[in-house]
């Protein structure tokens, strides 16, 4: 198990943080890009080139949701609940949560033909290894259920004694599609 606070922080991000501490602004980000983890819901999350496809996806929401549910059920034998859709260059990224004993979050991509304003239901796909890794993380938490229940109980009392903040469940559901996730930690298998 790897526990980390800033997994994936690059040297550029670290130097930007140092500049910010010194009072210098970051030219790569607008001032409105930061929000407290206590209030962040995932609203406003966007992907490059997704303005048109997101609009089309929202107009055809039922079709996007059905295509995603059908694909995940057929491919992974898992029922899901769709939480959010974010447009991307060639379609829409669908954030979902599994239902049942194996609990995980992940994403699927539903292609959209922008010229015809049509959802391509037969072309749904997932990033290689992403759903599989999320399933492995869910299996690990199921096998170690007693240990994770103890950890969850500890984390329920911990914030009252120590000043820590977790993510909101709304933000997890809307924009965190990677494995088994709680407000205070996540488990993601590397496969």
Secondary structure, 3 states (H helix, E strand, C coil): CCCCCCCCCCHHHHHHHHHHHCCCCCCCCCHHHCCCCCCCCCCCCCCCCCHHHHHHHHHCHHHHHHHHHHHHHHHHCCCEEEEEEEEECCEEEEEEEECCCCCCEEEEEEEEECCCCEECHHHCECCCCHHHHHHHHHHHHHHCHHHHHHHHHHHHHHHHHCCCCCCCHHHHHHHCCCEEECCCCEECCCC
